[in-house]
Amino acid sequence: MAPLKSVSGIVVSTFEWIIALLLGAVGLSALARRIKVPYPTFLAIGGALIAFVPSSPTWTLEPDLALALFVAPVLLDAAFDTSLRDLRNNWVPVSTLVVAAVGLTTVGVAYVAHRLMPDMPWAAAIALGAIVAPPDAAAAVAILSQVKLPHRMVKVLEGESLLNDATSLLIYRIAVGAVVMQHLKWSEVAPTIALALVGSVLAGLLAGRIIPLFLQRVKEAPSAIILQFATTFMVWIAAEHLGLSGILTIVVYAITMARTAGAHMPARLRVPSYAVWETMVFVLNVLAFMLIGMQMRPIWTRLDADVRWEYCVAAAWILLTVVLVRLLWVTFYRTTLRALIAHGLYHPKDPKQVASPKGGLIISWCGMRGLVTLATAFALPENFPYRDFIVFIAFAVVLGSLVIQGLTLRPLILAFGLTDDDPVGTEVARGRTVAYRAALDAIESDPSEEAEILRLEYRAILMQADHDPNGGIANGELPADPLRRRAIEAARKSIFELRATEVIGDDAFHRLEEELDRAELSAGG
């Protein structure tokens, strides 16, 4: 029985630690909301503290599992809400940040790392650069949701965070492959990369068309949500086995599915699905920061005092490089674009496409690193050269950027006084008017007393929408009946048409969809 007690003790201890870490994360998140800082900042501080708690556990994770576990669901959740219209309207700044900023950061970090550690192979230094290159929008969005920042600036940052992971991971894979294979010629890998990129887009499109056909047959919420997660991991794993980009495949899959699946998913499935996905993204962030903290302790204890100081100095230099490269690139981009416009060589459709000096500084300061950096550091093979150094630097850059930039971003935005004219609110008002007029038309010919009551409710909503862009939300207090569901279905079709014709964007669409979901649930849908 002794072994059983021992095993049982370990299991109970692990379970207790999981409960403690989750409760601690919830407390830190609540504190972050109260003082209005991004919750990943406190998670990073919590992860650092775990590294120095003597009795903390030392859980490990298979490197090959890290990217699939942490990146795939988080990326799908972000891509599902992405607006293709906004991506297309902002493709110039987004593409430069995704390609140029990530590439220059990778090169800059690799150069600094190689100067600090002359024996470090160039491929390993480039891998480090690719790991710390992509900013994570989770922290920035947590701040941006608390202030009225111009809508276009928010869309640029969201678009960058969605696509820069693919760029950095592509560089990362090439660098890791060069270390493993010891020699890798560009002429040998270029065709493979091109084929993988094209194949990833096609695979994502195909999966986004086929998988929803099976998902929409499942009508029970628990089963449907489990299948959503299972198919996400399946798409990632299949892409990796086929030599494709898992990140690009997931992004295309999510965007494709978001354009079609919503029309076939009832509110009683969509509402709990959104809640579960939001919760899982939070839990994955917690696990990533806690696990990296646990990996830091054995790394720290293996180093003597001189090497610890050397690592800390290196981390400071690389964090400075990461911040400065982004700042310099955004400044160069703004200056170049303004010069092109002044000489008549470039004619943007929207004059606001070129950020102001204050806006450029805010975009530069939104370069906080997060989950993807931690996951790619996890994913390094155990025998990778300078792995301890790379993991240490990755965590230090994440911690430093979240603390320094995360704690100062909101005061900086407030000091600059940047404002938003709320284009999403305007689109919501426009979409709400069209949607409820469609609902009225659907029941106009019904002579029943119930129909007249419903018509009065919808007319009141339309009157409120005319006077208040953010008002007019259905209260859902009338008795549920087929008449209401018929009207809601007509309203839902109308907002899908508005999004398809780009009269409204995805942000306005999702806000209206949430209104109709609440009304549908009140009608017993």
N, C-alpha and C positions, 0 to 999 in steps of 0.2 A: 504493500500500500504506500510505502514511502515515495516511490517514483511518481505515483498518481498525485500525492499531495504536492510534490515538487512541481509537477506539470500544472496542476490546478492553481498553485500559488502564482506561477508565471502568468497564466491566463488571466487570473483575477487582477494581478498587478497591471498587466497591459490594458485590460478593460478599464481599470480605474484611471490610468493615465489618459486614455482616450476621452473619458468623460470629463476629466479635469481640463484637458487641453481645449475641448469644444466649449465648455462653460467659460473658460478663460478667454477664448476668442470672442464669444458673444459679449462678454463684459468689455473687452477692449474695443469691439465694434461700437457698442453703445456709447462708450466714452469718446470715441472718435467722432461720432455723430454729434455728440453734445458740444464738443469744442470745435467742431467743423473742420476736421482734418481727414484725409483719406484713411480708411481703416487698414489698408495694406501697410501703412507706416507703422502702426502699432503692432501688426502681425510680425513685421520684420524685427522690431525691437524685442518682441516676445521670443522669436526664434533665436536671436542673439543671446538672450538671457538663458535659454534652455542649454545652450552650449556650455555654460559655466555652472550649471546646477549639478553637483556631484552625483546625486542619486537619480538623475534623469535617465530614461531608457536610451538604448542605442539601436533603434530600429534601422533596418537597411532596406533598400529597394533595388530590384534588378534594374540595371541601367536601360535595358531595352524596353522596360515597361514604363519608364518615366514619361516619355513624350506622349505615348498613347493615353496614359491615365490622366495626365494633367492638361495637355494641350488640346486633344481632340474635342472633349465636351465643351471646354471653355471657348474654343474657337467657333464651334458650331453655334453656341448660344449667342455670340457676338455677331456672327455672319447672318444669322436668321433675321435679325432686325436691321440689317444694312440696307440702305436705300441706293438702288442702282442709279436713280436719277441724280442724287447728290454726289455719288462717286464720279459719274460722267461729267457733271458740272464743275467738279473740282479736280479733274484728272491731272492737271498740270502741277499744282502744288503737292498733291498726294503722291504722284509718280516720282517727283524729285526727292521727296522725303523717303519714299520706299526704296528707291534705287541708289541715288547719290548719297543721301545722308547715312544710310546703313553701310554702303560701300566705303565711304570715307572714314566713318567711325571704325570699321573693321581694320582698315589699313593703319589708321592712326594708333589704335590700341596695340596692334601687332608690332608696330615700330617701337613704341614705348616699352612694351613688354620685352622685346628682344634686346633693347638697350639695357634694361634693368637686369635681365637674365641672359647674358650672352650665350650660354650653353643651351638655351631653349631652342628647339627646332622651329624653323619659320612656320611650318605647317601647324604646329601646336600653338604658336603665337597668333596665327590667323584664326584658328579655332576659338581661342579666347576672345579675339576681337568680334567674331560672329556671335558668340554667346552674349556679350554685353551690348551689342549694337542695337537690338530692337527695343524701343520704348514700349511700355505696357500701358494701355489706356485705362485700366481699372482704377488706378489711383487718380489720374487726371479727371476722368469722368465723375468720380466721387466728389471732386472739388467743383467741377464745372456745373454739376447739377444744383449746387448751392448758390450760384451767382448767375447773373444774367449776362453771359458772354455772347458775342455775336454768333448767330446760328451757323454761319458758314465756317467760322473758325472751329467750332465743335465738330462739324462734319469732316473737316480736313484731318483733325486729330483722330477721329474714329476710323476714317478710311485708312490712314497711315498705320494704325495699330493692327488693323485687320490683315493688311497685306505685307507689312515689313517682316513679319515672322517667316513668310515663305522665302524672302530674299536672304535673310540671315541664316535660315536653316539650310538653304542650298549651299551657301558658302561653307557653313559648318560641316556638312556632309562631305564636301570635296576635301576640306582640310583634314578631317578625320580619316578619310579614305587614303589620302596621301601619306599619312603617318603609318597606317596599317600596311599599305602596299609598298611603302618606302620609295616608290617612284611612280609618278603620275603625270602624264603629259596632257596638256590642254587639248591637243589634237585628238587624243583618245577619248576624252570625256565630253567634249563639246557636243558631238552628235547625240550622245546619250542624254545629256542635259536637255537639249532641244526637244528630243522625242519625249522625255519625261514630262516636260512642261505642257506640251500639246496633249499628251496622253492623260495628264491629270485633269485638264479642263474637260476633255471629252468624257472621262470616267465620272467626274463630278456631275456633269449634265445628265449622263445616262442614269446614274444612281438617283439623282433628284427627280427623275421622271418615273422610274420603275418602283422604287421602294415605297413611295407614298401610296401606290395602288394596293399594296399589301397592308400598310399601316391603317388605312381608312376602313378596312374591314373589321378592325378590332374596336369594339364599342365600350369596353370596360376600362375605366381610368387607370387602375393599377397595371393591368396588362399592357395598355397602350404606352404608358410612360416607360415601363421596363423595355419594351421593344424599341422605343426611341433611343434610349441609351445603348442598347445592344447593337442596333443598326449603325449608330455613330461609330462605335468601336470597330464594327465589321468593315465599314467603308475605309477607315484609317488603315486597318491591318491588311486589307486586300490591296490598297494602294501601295503600301510598303513592300508587300511580297512581289508586286508587279514592277518594282523599281520606280514607282511614280512618287510625286511629292504628296505626302499625306496631308500637309497643311493646305496646299492649293486645292487638292481634291475635296477636302472637307468644306472649304470656303465656297467653292462652286456648287457643291451638293446642297449646302444650307441655303444659299441664295436662290437656287433653282426651286428647292422644295418650298421655300417661303412664298414664292409667287403662285403656287398652285395648291399646296396642301391646306391652306387656311380655309379655302372655300368648301372643303369637304369635312372639316373637323368641327363638331358641335362645341358649343361653349362649355358644356359640362366636362369635356375632355381638355379643352384648351386652357381654361382657368387653372385647374390643378397642375397641368403640365408646366405652365409658366412658373408657378410657385415652386415646384420641385426643382426645375432647372436652376432657378435663382439660388435656391438653397444649396444645391450641389456645387455650383460655382464657388460659393462662399466656403464650403467645406474643403474643396480642393485647394483653394488658396491657403486655408489654415494648415492642411497637411503638408503642402509644399514648403511653407516657411518653417514649420516645426521639424520636418525631416532634414532640411538643409542645416538647421541649427544643431541637430543631433550629429550630423556628419562633421560639423565644425569642431566639436569637442575632441575627437581623436586626432584630427589634424593639428589642432592647437597644442595638445599634450605631446605630440611627437616632435615639436619644434623646440629648439633651445632659445634662450632669450634673444640672442643676436639675430637669429633667423626670423623670429617673430617680429622684431623691429623692422627687418628688411621687408617682410611681407606687408606690414602695415604701411610703410613708406611707398611701396609699389602700388598698393591699393589706392592710396591718396593720389598718386600721379595718374593712374589710369582713370579714376573717377573724374579728375580734372580734365583729362583728355576727352572723355565722353561728353562732358558738359560743353567744353569749348568748341569741339568739332561741330556739334549741333548748332551752337550759337553762331559760329562763323559761316556755316552753310546757309542758314536762314537769312543772315545778313547779306551774303553774296547773292542769294536768289532774289531777294527784294530789290537790291541795287540794280542787278542785271535786268530784271523785268521792267523796272521803272525807266531805265535807259532805253530799252527796246521800244517802250510805249512812247517815250519822248521823241524818238527819232522816227516814229511812224512805222516801225518794223513789226510791231505786234499790236493787235487790236482786240483786247478782251471784250467779251460780251457784257460782262459785269465789271464796272470800274472798281468794285470792292474786292476784286480777285487779288489785288495786290494789298497785302496787309500793311497797316500803318506801322511806324517804328515801335509803338507800344504793343500792337498786336503781334509783330514779329518776335518781340522779346517774350511775350506770353507763350507763343508756340515753342520757342526755344526752351523755355523753362518747364514745359510739359513733357520733358524727356525722361520721366521716371521709369526705372526698370522694375520688373516684377516677375510674374509667374513663368513666362517663357524662358527668361534668363536662368531661373532656378532649374527648370525642367531640363534644359539642354546641358547644364552643368552636371546634373544627375546622370544624364544619358551617356556621358563619357565612359569608355571601357575602363575597367579597373586598372589595367596595365598601361594606360595612356601616359605618355611622358608629361611630367609636371602636373599630373592630375590634381594633387593636393593644392598646388599653387593656384591653378585655374579655378577650382571650386571655392577657395578662400577669396580670390579676387572677385568672382561672380557675386558671392554673397555680400561682400563689402560694398560693391558698386550698387547693388539693390538696396542695401541698408542705407548707404550714404545718400543716394538720390531720393529715396522716399523720405528720409528725415530732413535733409537740407531743402530740397525742392518742395516736398509734400507739405511741410509746415509753413513755407513762405509763399506758396502759390496764391492762396486765397487773399492774404493781405496785399500782395502785389496787384492782383486783379482789381481789388477794391480801390487801391491807391490810384490806379490808372483811370478808373471811372469808365471803363468800356461798357457799352450798353447794347441791348438787343431789341430790335423792333418786332420781335416775336412773329416771324413768318409762319411758324408752325401753328400758333394760335389763330392766325388769319385763315390758314388752310383748313383748320378744324372747323371754324365757323362756316366756311364755304361748303365743306363736305357735309356738315351736319344739316345744313339747309337742304341740300340735294337729297340726302338720305331720308329725312323725315317727310319731305314732299313725296318721295317715292312710297313711303309707308302710308301716307294719306291716300294717295292714288290707289293703292292696293285694296283699301277698305271703303273707298268712296261710295261704291254702289250698294253696300250692305245697309239695309234699313233698320237693323236691330238697335235696341237701346245700348247694348254693350259697344257696338261700333261707334255710336255717337259719343259715348264717354271717351273711347280711345281717340276719336278724332279731336275732341276738345283737348285731351292731354298733348297730342302731337302738335296742335296749333299753338298751344302755350309754349311748347319747346321751341317752335319756330320763331315766335315773338321774342322769346328770351335770347335766342341765337342772334337775332337782328340787333339787339341792344347790347349784348355781352358776348364777346368772342370766346370767352372761356366758360360760358354758362350753358344752360339747356340740357343738362344731363337728365335722362329719364330716371324717375324715382323708383320705378318698379313696384309700386304698391298696389296696383290694380290686380284683380283676380287673374290667375293664369288661364288662358283659353286659346284655342286654335286660331282665333282671329288675330290676337297679338303676335303669335308666331308667324302668321302669314305676312303681316306688316313688317316684322323684323327681318324676315327673309328678303323681302323686296328692298329694304333699306341696306341690308348687307350686300346684295348684288350691286347696288348703286355705288357703294364706296369701293368695291373691287374694280368697277369700271373707271372710277375717278383715278384710282392708282394706276391702272393699266394705261390710261391716256395721259398720265403724269399731270393731271390737274392738281392733285395733292401728292405729297411725298409720303414716304413710309412712316415717318414720325407721326404725322397727322392721321394716317391710316390706322396705325396701331392704337392711337388714342380713341378714335371713333370705334374701332373694333372692340375695345374694352367696354365702352358705353353699351354697345349692342349686346355684348356677352352678358352684362349684368341684367339687361332687359330680358334677354332670352332665358336666363336662369330663373328670373322671376315668373316667367310664363311657363315654367315646367319643361323647358327645352333641354 
